[in-house]
Amino acid sequence: MNEKLLRVGTTYIPVLSVELSTEWYLNKLGAELCYQDKNKTILTFANQSIFLVKSKENQSSNFFDISGNEHFSLTFEVNGLNALETIHQEFKEKQIRVGEIEERGHAGKNFVFFDLNGNKFDVWSELSPDFKEKYQYK
């Protein structure tokens, strides 16, 4: 396959307060601060640039699927079930709003979590094979 799009470089997340959200991502998720002004913050974590963008009220990255279920737009991967269980417990200890670990009928397990703006994210226990090979994960 001759791919033209090589990777997702940046994800944009709507937030009400750039300052409060930046602190949350730094303290709760271990993000690295790259840049900040009054309307946006640029963070690095999970091998990606994440922009926190000051938005109007009632904005989130979530959407509703055909069945009316609120859905996340971003899934983070960890390396195996043990890593998933560990980060799930760490998120609970950091008082991050998390869902239960669940099976969804495919390989691995998942759980969801929310930032302080209500943006919903997913965590999956399986690293993509290309990522594992490139970064030599076992």
C-alpha positions, -999 to 999 in steps of 0.1 A, spaced: 0 0 0 14 34 -10 2 56 18 2 94 13 -10 103 48 17 91 72 4 98 107 -19 119 127 3 148 140 -21 169 160 -54 166 178 -75 196 188 -95 195 220 -120 222 230 -117 236 265 -133 264 285 -103 275 304 -69 271 288 -51 275 321 -72 251 342 -72 225 314 -35 228 309 -28 221 345 -52 191 344 -34 175 314 0 182 329 -9 168 364 -33 140 355 -19 127 322 17 137 325 16 158 293 46 180 284 40 217 279 53 231 246 35 264 243 7 284 259 -11 317 253 -46 329 263 -64 310 236 -45 277 233 -20 253 248 2 229 228 10 197 247 30 166 238 19 132 251 11 98 237 35 105 208 14 133 195 8 171 197 -24 180 215 -38 215 212 -62 226 239 -82 254 222 -104 279 241 -139 273 230 -174 284 237 -195 268 264 -210 233 258 -184 223 232 -166 189 234 -149 165 211 -177 139 218 -204 130 193 -236 108 194 -237 76 174 -268 64 155 -281 48 187 -278 80 206 -248 69 227 -222 96 234 -190 85 217 -153 94 221 -132 106 191 -98 94 203 -85 61 216 -52 59 235 -33 25 234 -14 8 262 8 -23 260 -14 -51 273 -41 -58 298 -18 -54 328 -9 -19 316 -46 -11 311 -55 -22 346 -26 -2 360 -34 30 343 -71 26 351 -62 24 388 -38 53 385 -66 74 369 -89 65 398 -63 75 423 -58 109 405 -96 113 407 -101 112 369 -136 103 360 -133 68 345 -156 40 333 -152 4 341 -129 -19 321 -150 -37 295 -149 -62 267 -164 -48 235 -163 -80 213 -129 -74 198 -93 -81 208 -83 -65 241 -102 -45 267 -111 -8 270 -122 19 294 -133 55 289 -122 85 308 -132 122 308 -112 154 311 -125 183 332 -144 197 302 -163 165 296 -142 154 266 -145 116 265 -115 95 256 -109 57 253 -80 35 264 -74 2 247 -52 -26 259 -36 -33 225 -8 -15 208 -11 -14 170 13 -39 154 31 -12 134 38 9 165 50 -22 184 74 -30 156 87 5 151 93 12 187 103 -24 196 76 -32 222 71 -68 232 
